[in-house]
């Protein structure tokens, strides 16, 4: 060992450099491992926090029983299930009870009547004051018998119903058919609307009621128990859990959701449902996706670090060439020399292995601190991570294993050149004079084999478009495919190896062209061309290529998040009316602040090609060009031109033209019929200002007349039909059939404008009655002027409907834009007519393809069909089907969409904000964590390469000191010798940087879009596009500048050495 | 001026007058050269003989402008090199003096022709002229067919011949060779000395050769013996 120390002392500069490199390598690889352990948990917490409340909790519901005792018993049984929490994790349990049959008057406040009436949700909620705060009034208490029950309302509901503290609410209890009024005593708002507790308020409202109108528990048990339901929300405390704990919660939740109620010891009516069952696998997949994403920067960095160490080892071997030759001449075997090298390597890697984990833990702790404060400019892309580092100062157990393995790898790199089989001393000296132009790998064809493997891996990666594949196991889950995940690194290595084959050609050409140049320049070119090994050039190529690839992957990921968010929303804002708890008819255009264009959208589903279910969007094609956001490469035309094809082919439904500015439709319907005729509600159909077919409830006849006075939609264009019906009441006494007539006669049918001016509406002559309830059942319906008459013959008790409209308007295939996948599924081309089926039964839609696009915005998997909504309405009208009712509005806003989003939420609308969605996706710790790792790998690779360049430049200058002295003796000035060094460094740096950039761009162009998965491991929609950020050339520029600066510094030092150390005769011995 | 002095002025390429050089200070000072005076004429091969440590190398360094004496004066081809600046010495070494080193001093990555051409490139000789002269010099030293070979592809003797050709690149007035046969066998060494002698005769240049090989002294026109820094027998000094 003494010899090892003495040898090490003679090469202390190079060994110190190797030690620094090994320590940095070990620390960074350890940090990557620790990061890969921490990041999935951080991401899981973010996923959980962003999940809807129902996905973070268990929701149980069941019948309440008839008495307060039954309520208490059933409640206690459910709560007993969760005494130990869920999966060992403490959980908060809250309960609620809801009374059924609490009917509000039709059109009360701002309610929209449903077909079977308008109902309020009267409920009690556990511990409401702990979760909400009063805006006005007080919390309800039990009221004396005979007094209205006291209720508190959520603020949006109070606003919708137009209620304030003190207002009565005239409720009828349908269960007992008696009035059960309540009085508003308080208005409240949630402290934290996102907490799962508020599922107790939201769930029944989603089912169609208005409320909740919250009463005191005792009040509920006294007045409302019986035919009521109980709900519970069980919210496990999921923050700060590890993945293992989250998995335990997910498994327990799945058991509870699937086990029979009897087995759980609860009432048989109790049902438990939870989104946690899906959350568990979702978190597992997200963790897998993250780990696969982190492998790329780890592998790239490991390659650069490994080669940098090999370079230093090679420099060390060159420096020791004479000494080793002497030892070999004295009988030293290759193994003995390798042992010396191994001894030196131990001196280098043991400190690295010991320092690695603590340095990594300290670095991660620093990043964690930065992430909670203002980040560095480099981190301004990805959002702060909030990666919590529970690691101690010495790191975790596995990090020591990684540090040891990394140190072993470093040692292997350092020993490899010394252990290499060498030729004779003469052969080695000859190799100094005429270095082999191709590396051994190239000579052996290893580089070509590497290229073959890399091409196969790249092809597979592009085919699978991701690094995760399904395992072959029975329950095929996703797993990381080793070939796919290494494909980018293999690509960099292979392309680098190929570029090294070109390097000698380029340098030789440079020498030939530079033959007439100054001696300094020619000497530099000679040195660049005839170096014994590629050394720093290879390091440069690897570092620049890896940096460019990492930055391109990061940029592609960021752009993809924006594209995904834009695709999901489809416009700047997309607001959706909830299916129930409808607010009053929204004003056309919604009236939201900051909105420039509003477009109503109908969403449905169709089946194409037999079993392919795709999204159907009915849009206002005239406005879509200004609203729909579609990436430019996803269609051959921009949205205005694309949707313009639909707008130009718009079909208008014929009908009675309404006066411009009409606000209301008025008139009177006289009904004539026997007592056994029960007349049903009348409905008018109009087309609104956008040409969309809208149904207008005209009212339910009472007696023999119906006064019609209904609001028209803005810009109403035409009255296109009137529907009605009646039924024969069954005679239970005589059980005789009925024969007679029923008539509807319209009089004074008019529109009224905003100034009160009336304009008559004449029913078009061509309108006839299209009736259901045919003659075979004894119904014959005809139109006579302004009267519709049905002759009933021998009918015991059936009903019939009629539609008064233009019979000549028949459905024709409507123009459509379809996605390429739909086109393929239908086996059609542009211009063809495709028949589709309804996804939920009923008739489908015949469309003529007028244009294609790669993905349909807002369609979940991107596949779909877009048609003009008015034309769709006309098609459905002509097919005698219900009009497509838009429940979405797509909005174009200015730069600020937040105010419009807030206003929409206040009105009870569900809002998707494109900009907010972009921020959410970019802020996702899993994705931004991988982004950070890519930037760190690029930075670290650049630092390592710069360090390696500096070491190589200095070592080369030292190795050439003898030659420099000879040339100075022969008359070369120190300045020209220094310039020769700079020329050499510049040429090598320039070639390395150019080749590295080319390699990086080539691999990125080929593979970067395939390296961007979603958190669920699926392919993003739309497909990612290669994005090359401006910072892509930063590693190249930095390394080129470092090479020049290093070369200049070494040249300056060489010049000084040459001047000081003129080769004197005798010193050459 | 005496006739001897006048003749000397016309034919002396090297004049060394009372040159001394010491290394170190005080009691540890090493007096490598003490009060040495000598001359070397045009067309003369002068051997400088002495044991190791006698001061041969130091003397040659001073004559070649690679070192400066503490005292005395040195003139080479009419240039007072003891008073010359660094750039003047650089020019002198490039244009007037040729060097042959014991370990050859060839640039490993350059071919024989490229090595020979280095001084010509430093002197900015036109390419055509340079190529012609390189071929001529390699032929002169008997290596016309080895122009493309690299130094470590040549034998020791061949490498030294290339070094000699390089030393002649710019047609110097003075050729300084320090132990040119030191790393060669006796037969090869003699052939190198024969070459030097032939070149001196043919080109009329002056050669100053340090050697401790007594067997080669008969090829010199004069032999100077150095002992402890002094010329022991100023024969021909």
HADDOCK unambig.tbl for C-alpha pairs under 7 A between the chains (distance, minus, plus):
assign (segid A and resid 429 and name CA) (segid B and resid 152 and name CA) 5.87 0.50 0.50
assign (segid A and resid 430 and name CA) (segid B and resid 152 and name CA) 4.83 0.50 0.50
assign (segid A and resid 430 and name CA) (segid B and resid 153 and name CA) 5.80 0.50 0.50
assign (segid A and resid 432 and name CA) (segid B and resid 108 and name CA) 6.63 0.50 0.50
assign (segid A and resid 433 and name CA) (segid B and resid 108 and name CA) 4.65 0.50 0.50
assign (segid A and resid 433 and name CA) (segid B and resid 109 and name CA) 4.64 0.50 0.50
assign (segid A and resid 433 and name CA) (segid B and resid 150 and name CA) 5.62 0.50 0.50
assign (segid A and resid 433 and name CA) (segid B and resid 151 and name CA) 6.48 0.50 0.50
assign (segid A and resid 433 and name CA) (segid B and resid 152 and name CA) 5.78 0.50 0.50
assign (segid A and resid 434 and name CA) (segid B and resid 109 and name CA) 6.29 0.50 0.50
assign (segid A and resid 434 and name CA) (segid B and resid 150 and name CA) 6.79 0.50 0.50
assign (segid A and resid 519 and name CA) (segid B and resid 121 and name CA) 6.15 0.50 0.50
assign (segid A and resid 519 and name CA) (segid B and resid 122 and name CA) 6.38 0.50 0.50
assign (segid A and resid 530 and name CA) (segid B and resid 109 and name CA) 6.36 0.50 0.50
assign (segid A and resid 963 and name CA) (segid B and resid 107 and name CA) 6.12 0.50 0.50
assign (segid A and resid 966 and name CA) (segid B and resid 105 and name CA) 6.28 0.50 0.50
assign (segid A and resid 969 and name CA) (segid B and resid 93 and name CA) 6.88 0.50 0.50
assign (segid A and resid 970 and name CA) (segid B and resid 93 and name CA) 6.06 0.50 0.50
assign (segid A and resid 970 and name CA) (segid B and resid 94 and name CA) 5.58 0.50 0.50
assign (segid A and resid 970 and name CA) (segid B and resid 119 and name CA) 6.45 0.50 0.50
assign (segid A and resid 971 and name CA) (segid B and resid 90 and name CA) 5.02 0.50 0.50
assign (segid A and resid 971 and name CA) (segid B and resid 91 and name CA) 6.36 0.50 0.50
assign (segid A and resid 971 and name CA) (segid B and resid 93 and name CA) 5.56 0.50 0.50
assign (segid A and resid 971 and name CA) (segid B and resid 94 and name CA) 4.41 0.50 0.50
assign (segid A and resid 971 and name CA) (segid B and resid 122 and name CA) 6.86 0.50 0.50
assign (segid A and resid 972 and name CA) (segid B and resid 122 and name CA) 6.36 0.50 0.50
assign (segid A and resid 1064 and name CA) (segid B and resid 61 and name CA) 6.32 0.50 0.50
assign (segid A and resid 1064 and name CA) (segid B and resid 66 and name CA) 6.01 0.50 0.50
assign (segid A and resid 1065 and name CA) (segid B and resid 57 and name CA) 6.14 0.50 0.50
assign (segid A and resid 1065 and name CA) (segid B and resid 61 and name CA) 5.97 0.50 0.50
assign (segid A and resid 1065 and name CA) (segid B and resid 101 and name CA) 6.85 0.50 0.50
assign (segid A and resid 1065 and name CA) (segid B and resid 178 and name CA) 6.70 0.50 0.50
assign (segid A and resid 1066 and name CA) (segid B and resid 57 and name CA) 6.38 0.50 0.50
assign (segid A and resid 1068 and name CA) (segid B and resid 103 and name CA) 6.16 0.50 0.50
assign (segid A and resid 1069 and name CA) (segid B and resid 102 and name CA) 6.90 0.50 0.50
assign (segid A and resid 1069 and name CA) (segid B and resid 103 and name CA) 6.06 0.50 0.50
